[in-house]
Amino acid sequence: MSSSLFHTVAQVALVLMLTVGLILLLGWLAKRTQGFGLQGGKHFRILQSLPLGQKEKAVLIELDGNKILLGVTTTQVTHLWIGPVISQSTPDAAPTLTDVRNETADFSHYLKKILSRDLP
């Protein structure tokens, strides 16, 4: 009797540990893959994300052709900068890798210029 009780308790404990492990694994995967690609869309793209601290980051997004720099913390999102409108020959044309690299280089240059200034 006690032997079958032990096996039953062991099976229940094993199933619970596997379930908790699966939940933790899926949470970790969701965080690493930015929600399994569910964010963004046709008019919104995350171009670059730069961690600034443990829970703060600067995020460069493109929204309907505008580049927007946001400061993101755990409690708020702050608008920091709006860049020039990105013109494309056709509205549904996907940007090439060269276009994205040029945009990133322009943003990196602009951010370095701003950060090099002495802040009051």
PEFEN-V195469 format. One record per residue. N is the residue number from 1. RES is the residue in one letter. SS is DSSP state (2 for helix, 1 for strand, 0 for the rest). PHI is phi in degrees with one decimal (* if undefined). Layout:
BEGIN
N RES SS PHI
N RES SS PHI
END
This chain:
BEGIN
1 M 0 *
2 S 2 -68.3
3 S 2 -67.1
4 S 2 -70.7
5 L 2 -64.9
6 F 2 -62.6
7 H 2 -64.6
8 T 2 -65.4
9 V 2 -63.6
10 A 2 -64.3
11 Q 2 -64.9
12 V 2 -63.2
13 A 2 -63.3
14 L 2 -64.3
15 V 2 -63.9
16 L 2 -64.4
17 M 2 -64.6
18 L 2 -64.1
19 T 2 -64.5
20 V 2 -63.4
21 G 2 -61.4
22 L 2 -65.2
23 I 2 -62.5
24 L 2 -64.7
25 L 2 -63.1
26 L 2 -65.5
27 G 2 -64.0
28 W 2 -64.1
29 L 2 -62.5
30 A 2 -63.0
31 K 2 -69.3
32 R 2 -71.9
33 T 0 -104.1
34 Q 0 56.1
35 G 0 74.9
36 F 0 58.8
37 G 0 74.4
38 L 0 -83.2
39 Q 0 -90.5
40 G 0 88.1
41 G 0 161.6
42 K 0 -70.2
43 H 0 -107.9
44 F 1 -138.1
45 R 1 -138.1
46 I 1 -91.2
47 L 1 -84.5
48 Q 1 -159.5
49 S 1 -132.0
50 L 1 -124.5
51 P 1 -67.1
52 L 0 -110.0
53 G 0 -165.6
54 Q 0 -66.5
55 K 0 -129.5
56 E 0 -120.3
57 K 1 -153.8
58 A 1 -102.7
59 V 1 -125.2
60 L 1 -99.8
61 I 1 -120.8
62 E 1 -118.2
63 L 1 -126.9
64 D 0 50.1
65 G 0 88.7
66 N 1 -99.8
67 K 1 -87.2
68 I 1 -131.5
69 L 1 -100.8
70 L 1 -119.7
71 G 1 -98.8
72 V 1 -119.6
73 T 0 -122.5
74 T 0 -71.2
75 T 0 -112.5
76 Q 0 -156.7
77 V 1 -122.0
78 T 1 -116.8
79 H 1 -73.4
80 L 1 -110.2
81 W 1 -163.4
82 I 1 -118.6
83 G 1 -94.5
84 P 1 -69.3
85 V 1 -72.0
86 I 0 -89.5
87 S 0 -96.6
88 Q 0 -127.7
89 S 0 -66.4
90 T 0 -126.3
91 P 0 -63.5
92 D 0 -99.4
93 A 0 -70.1
94 A 0 -78.5
95 P 0 -68.2
96 T 0 -82.4
97 L 2 -61.7
98 T 2 -64.0
99 D 2 -60.8
100 V 2 -65.4
101 R 2 -63.9
102 N 2 -64.6
103 E 2 -63.2
104 T 2 -65.9
105 A 2 -64.3
106 D 2 -60.9
107 F 2 -64.9
108 S 2 -61.0
109 H 2 -62.9
110 Y 2 -62.8
111 L 2 -66.1
112 K 2 -62.8
113 K 2 -62.8
114 I 2 -67.7
115 L 2 -70.7
116 S 2 -76.9
117 R 0 -71.6
118 D 0 -79.1
119 L 0 -89.1
120 P 0 -67.7
END
